[in-house]
């Protein structure tokens, strides 16, 4: 899996600059890129479960405009409830993206957000239809809950955590409901879930995966790295590492 250095600043300032510069350009004119994936991965830290349908097949969906409207309407309430996750910068991304034609045709659906203290699980995901033939599955990283942080700690010494099992099942379900190309993305723990989910799919599903975007994500255990499934998806994966993490 290749790695590329990025500065922490890039995640917000340059991301907003990118939306403003290329937001009027369609995906036909400028192909979906790692920065587009980063933008959508950042959105997954917002409480999408409050606005995006859980409908798995995509018949019911919302757009970036509806997400932006929800965020603006509940802005102060969300800031007060969750200042670590709902930041000014992420709120700004939700507003800027709504005015960008490049992103206005995206369809968000299949949202999942779960916590389980018994299994030490914090798991959240959403599917985005980028084009009629391409969908992106985004896994959320660690949230601010104690369960989330405990699971993060578990990942340092456990070969398997509950969220990885859920990520595998979520991706398999999305693949079974639809026959087009798949992209997968995640930040931090979400990037780990993206790689794990891709590596543990059936080979026919792996053949439909075209890109895996991992932003500042921890690696997998050797028991996974040595599998044929992992070797199959390595050429598709790109890991982006903040410069100050090196």
N, C-alpha and C positions, 0 to 999 in steps of 0.2 A: 504494500500500500504506500503510495507516494505521499510526501508531506510538503506543505508549503507554508512559509512563515507569513503571518499577518500581524500587524500591530493591534493592540486592544482598541485603540482609537477607531480603527477601521470599522469595527462592528457597528458603530452608531453614526459618527460624523460622516465617514465616507459612504456608508450605506444610504444615508439620506441624500447625499450629493448624487449618488448613482440614480436614485429614484427620480430626482429632479432633472437630471441630465437625460436619462433614457426612458423616463416614464411615458413618453409619447410614442415610443418605438414598439411596434408589435413583435411578438415572438417569431413571426415569419421573417421580419426584417433583421432582427438580432436574436439569435438563438438563446434559449434558456441557459443561464450561466450559474456558476457557483455563487455569485452575488445575489441573484434572484432566489436561490435556495436559502442563502443566509437571511434574507429579508423575511421569507416565509417561516423560517425556523425561529426567528425572533418573535414573530407574531404568536407562535405556539405557547410562549410564556404568558400571554394574556389569557384571561378566563374565557376561552372560546366555548367552553362547555355551557356557558350561560346564553349563548346566542346561536351556535352552530348545531344543526340537527345531528342526532345520533344515528340517523338512517344510514345503513352501511352501503347501500347500492347507489347512492347519489341521486335518487329521484327527488329527494328534498334536500335543498342546499341553501347557503347564503353566499353573498358576494362581499368583497372588501368594503363596499359602501355600507352594508348593513352592520358589519363589524365595527366600522368607524363610528357610525351613528350610536351604536350601543356604548362604545367606549366614551364618547363625548357626553352622552346623556348621564352616564353613571361615573364620570371622571373622579370627582372628589370622594365619592363613596368608596370607589375601588382603591384610590390612593391611600385612604385612611385604613382600609382593611388589610392591604397587602403592599406596603411601601417597598419591600425588597424585590417583588416581582413586577408590580405595576409601576414602572418608572416613567418619568417625564419623557425620556427618550423613546421608550417603547410606545407610549401613547402618541408621540409625534409621528412615529413610523406608521401607526394605524391610520392617522389622519392624512398624511402625505400620499400614502399608497392608494387611498380611496379616490384621489383626484387624478391618478395616473392611468391613462387609457391602457397601458401595457398590462395592468393587473386587474382591470375591471371585469374581464370575462372569466376570471378564476371562480371555480365553484368549490366551496368548503363544505364538507359533510363527514359523517362517520366519526364524530368526536367521541372520545372516551377519556374519562378522568376518574381514577380510582385510588383509594387509599385503603390499606388493610394492615392494622397494627399486629394482627396475629401472624401474618406471613412477612411482615416488614416490607410492605409493597407500596410504592408510589409510582403510578403509571398514567401517562396521558399521551394521546396521539390524535392526529387528525389527517384526513385525506383531502388533497387538493387536486381537482381536475385542471391541469394546465392547458391542455388542448384536448380535443375529442379522442385522440389516440394516446395520450400520455397523462398519467396521474403520479402525483408526488405524495408519499407517505412521510409525515413528519412526527418524530418522537420528541417529547419534551424532556429537558434535563431535570436535574434535582430542583425541587421547589423549596419553600421556606419551612416546611413542616418538619417536626422531629422525626416522623417516619421516613421522610425523604432523605434526611441526613443520615439516619441509621442505615438505610439501604445503601447509600453512597459508601459508608464505611465498610459494610459487608462486602462490597464489590472488590475491596482491596485484598481480601483473603479467601473469598468463596468462589468456587468455579461456576456457580449458577445462582442468580437471584431471581425472585418472583417476577420482576418487571421484564427480565429477558424472556422468560417463558411467555408472558403476555404479548411482548413485541413479536415474537415468532408467530404466535397464533393470530395476531391482528393482521400481519402482512399476508399470511396464508389465506385468511378470510377474504381480504381485499382482492387477492389474486384469483380466488375461486369465483368471485362475483363479476369479474370483468376480464376481458382478454387482451387488453392493450399493453403498452410498455409501462414500466414502473421505474420511478426514481425514489430514493430513500434519503432522508436527511435527519440530522439531529445535532444538538449542541451539548457538550459535556457528557453526562450520562446518556443523553438522547443519541449522541453519536455512537456510543458503545452499543446501544440497543439497535441502532440501524445496521451496524456491521453484524451483530449477532443474529438478528432476524434474517438478514440476507444469507448468511453462511449456513443457516439451518433449514433453508427451504428445499423443497424437492427440486431436482435438476430442471424440470420443465418450467418451473417458476423462475429459477435463476437465469434461464435463457431470456426471459423477458425484462430483466433488470438492466437498465442502460447507464445509470449513474448512482453512486452512493457518496453523499457529502457528509463528512464528519468534522465538526468544528470543535477543536480543543477537547477531544474525547479520550478517555482512558482506553487502554488496549484490552485484549481478551486473554483468557488463560490458554496455556500451551495446548491443553486438550482440545480446544477449538481450533487453534492455529494450525494444528497438524491434520485437520480433517480435509477430505476432498472438497466438501462444500465450501470451506473457507478459501481454499486455493482457487476454486472456480470464480469467486467474486473479487479476489484481490485486484485484478486489472481494472475493475470498475470503480474502485474506491479511491477517494482523495481525502487526505486528512489535512486540515488547516489548523496551524498551531500559532497562538499569540507569540509575538517575538519575545515578550518578557517571561514566557514560560520555558524558554530554552536555556 
